[in-house]
Amino acid sequence: MPNFELVPLDEAERNTKLIGKRGAIMREYIGYIEQLEDGHAGKLQGSEGESTAAIRRRLGSASKYLGKELVMQRVGDQVYFWEEGSPDAPKRRRRRRKAKAS
């Protein structure tokens, strides 16, 4: 007979999301984000065959998993990232949408 146990939902999600090849990649990117310190940014450059779009997508998934909001900027084949609102971080410039003409 199996042993049944109730566990918190967040524990179940955390333990099931990070398995397999995708989980290993996610853990890698979570590690990059967790290394960020106040006043510092991270810089990632993809290995051969790895696009900056893939790096940005993975960073976005990892930051969402951690509940953090990142600012990501691509410069050539490099992606710079830092935590939104961290001290000494450059301010994000956001464009205002134009009002639609009726």
C-alpha positions as CSV (number, residue, x, y, z in Angstrom):
1,M,0.0,0.0,0.0
2,P,1.4,3.5,-0.9
3,N,2.3,6.0,1.7
4,F,0.1,9.1,1.4
5,E,1.2,12.5,2.6
6,L,-0.2,16.1,2.2
7,V,2.4,18.7,1.1
8,P,2.0,22.4,0.5
9,L,1.3,23.2,-3.2
10,D,4.3,25.4,-3.6
11,E,6.6,22.6,-2.4
12,A,5.0,20.2,-5.0
13,E,5.5,22.8,-7.8
14,R,9.0,23.5,-6.8
15,N,10.0,19.8,-6.6
16,T,8.3,18.9,-9.9
17,K,9.3,21.8,-12.1
18,L,13.1,21.5,-11.8
19,I,13.6,18.0,-13.0
20,G,15.1,16.8,-16.3
21,K,17.0,18.7,-18.9
22,R,14.7,21.8,-18.7
23,G,14.9,21.7,-14.9
24,A,18.7,21.7,-15.1
25,I,18.7,24.8,-17.4
26,M,16.2,26.5,-15.1
27,R,18.4,25.8,-12.0
28,E,21.4,27.3,-13.9
29,Y,19.5,30.5,-14.6
30,I,18.1,30.7,-11.1
31,G,21.6,30.5,-9.9
32,Y,22.6,33.5,-12.1
33,I,19.8,35.6,-10.7
34,E,20.5,34.6,-7.1
35,Q,24.1,35.8,-7.4
36,L,23.0,39.3,-8.2
37,E,24.0,41.8,-5.5
38,D,22.9,45.4,-4.9
39,G,24.5,47.7,-7.3
40,H,25.6,44.9,-9.7
41,A,24.3,43.5,-12.9
42,G,24.8,40.2,-14.6
43,K,26.1,39.6,-18.1
44,L,25.5,36.5,-20.1
45,Q,26.9,35.6,-23.5
46,G,25.5,32.5,-25.1
47,S,27.7,29.7,-26.2
48,E,27.8,28.7,-29.9
49,G,24.3,28.1,-31.2
50,E,22.6,29.8,-28.2
51,S,20.7,32.9,-29.1
52,T,20.2,36.0,-27.0
53,A,16.4,35.5,-27.4
54,A,16.8,32.1,-25.7
55,I,18.9,33.6,-22.9
56,R,16.3,36.3,-22.3
57,R,13.4,33.8,-22.3
58,R,15.2,31.6,-19.8
59,L,16.0,34.6,-17.6
60,G,12.4,35.6,-17.7
61,S,11.2,32.2,-16.7
62,A,13.7,31.9,-13.9
63,S,12.8,35.4,-12.6
64,K,9.1,34.6,-12.7
65,Y,9.8,31.4,-10.8
66,L,11.6,33.4,-8.1
67,G,9.0,36.2,-8.0
68,K,11.5,38.8,-9.1
69,E,11.3,41.4,-11.8
70,L,14.4,41.8,-14.0
71,V,15.5,44.4,-16.5
72,M,17.2,42.8,-19.5
73,Q,19.1,44.7,-22.2
74,R,20.7,43.1,-25.2
75,V,23.9,44.5,-26.5
76,G,25.2,42.6,-29.5
77,D,25.4,39.0,-28.5
78,Q,25.4,39.8,-24.8
79,V,22.5,40.1,-22.3
80,Y,22.8,42.4,-19.3
81,F,20.3,42.0,-16.5
82,W,19.6,43.4,-13.1
83,E,16.8,43.4,-10.6
84,E,14.1,46.0,-11.1
85,G,14.3,48.7,-8.4
86,S,17.8,47.7,-7.1
87,P,19.9,50.7,-5.8
88,D,22.1,52.4,-8.4
89,A,20.2,50.6,-11.2
90,P,19.6,52.7,-14.3
91,K,16.0,53.9,-14.6
92,R,13.9,52.2,-17.3
93,R,12.5,54.4,-19.9
94,R,9.1,53.4,-21.0
95,R,7.3,54.8,-24.0
96,R,3.8,56.0,-23.7
97,R,1.3,54.6,-26.0
98,K,-0.3,57.0,-28.4
99,A,-4.0,57.5,-28.0
100,K,-5.9,55.7,-30.8
101,A,-7.8,58.0,-33.1
102,S,-11.5,57.2,-33.3
